[in-house]
Amino acid sequence: MKSPKSILALVVLALLSTGLAFAGDDKKESKAAGCCARAEAKGEKCGHGCCAEAAKDGNNCGKCKGSGKIEKKEEAKKH
């Protein structure tokens, strides 16, 4: 029979490795709300007040099923 110390060491190692696996990726997906995506496709800004308030904070509107921070588009540098 294995000693309790070796079993405890295996359990601690397993928990530690699991914790490191889940802690590695802290990014949240950024998803624009459907109303904002449709407005952007037309070249306009979304007319919803909740979307405007969320955009001021740099977030996508959670009420309209968006999530995460607004991704900034990188404009091509002109030479």
C-alpha positions in Angstrom: 0.0 0.0 0.0 1.2 3.5 -0.9 2.1 5.9 1.9 -0.4 8.8 2.6 2.4 11.3 1.9 2.9 10.1 -1.7 -0.9 10.1 -2.3 -1.2 13.6 -0.9 1.7 14.7 -3.1 0.0 13.4 -6.2 -3.3 15.1 -5.3 -1.6 18.4 -4.7 0.3 18.1 -8.0 -2.9 17.3 -9.9 -4.7 20.3 -8.4 -1.8 22.6 -9.1 -1.5 21.6 -12.7 -5.3 21.9 -13.2 -5.2 25.4 -11.7 -2.4 26.5 -14.0 -4.2 25.1 -17.0 -7.3 27.2 -16.4 -5.4 30.3 -15.2 -3.4 30.6 -18.4 -6.0 32.3 -20.7 -7.6 35.3 -19.1 -9.0 36.9 -22.3 -12.7 37.2 -22.8 -14.2 37.0 -26.2 -15.2 40.3 -27.7 -18.6 40.1 -29.5 -20.4 43.1 -30.9 -24.2 43.2 -30.4 -26.2 42.4 -33.5 -27.8 45.9 -33.7 -24.3 47.5 -33.5 -22.9 45.1 -36.2 -25.8 45.9 -38.6 -25.4 49.7 -38.0 -21.6 49.5 -38.6 -22.2 47.6 -41.9 -24.3 50.5 -43.0 -21.6 52.9 -42.0 -23.7 54.3 -39.1 -23.6 54.2 -35.3 -26.1 52.2 -33.3 -29.1 54.3 -32.1 -29.7 52.4 -28.9 -29.0 54.4 -25.7 -27.7 51.3 -23.9 -25.2 50.7 -26.7 -24.0 54.3 -26.5 -23.5 54.1 -22.7 -21.6 50.9 -23.0 -19.4 52.3 -25.9 -18.4 55.3 -23.6 -16.9 52.8 -21.2 -15.2 50.9 -24.1 -17.5 47.8 -23.8 -19.9 46.1 -26.1 -23.6 46.3 -24.9 -24.4 43.3 -22.7 -28.2 44.1 -22.9 -28.2 43.6 -26.6 -26.2 40.4 -26.3 -22.7 41.8 -27.0 -19.8 40.9 -24.7 -16.3 42.0 -23.8 -14.3 45.1 -24.7 -14.8 46.9 -28.0 -11.9 45.9 -30.3 -10.1 48.8 -31.9 -9.6 48.5 -35.6 -6.1 49.2 -36.7 -6.0 51.5 -39.6 -3.5 50.9 -42.4 -0.6 53.3 -42.3 -0.4 55.5 -45.3 3.0 56.4 -46.7 
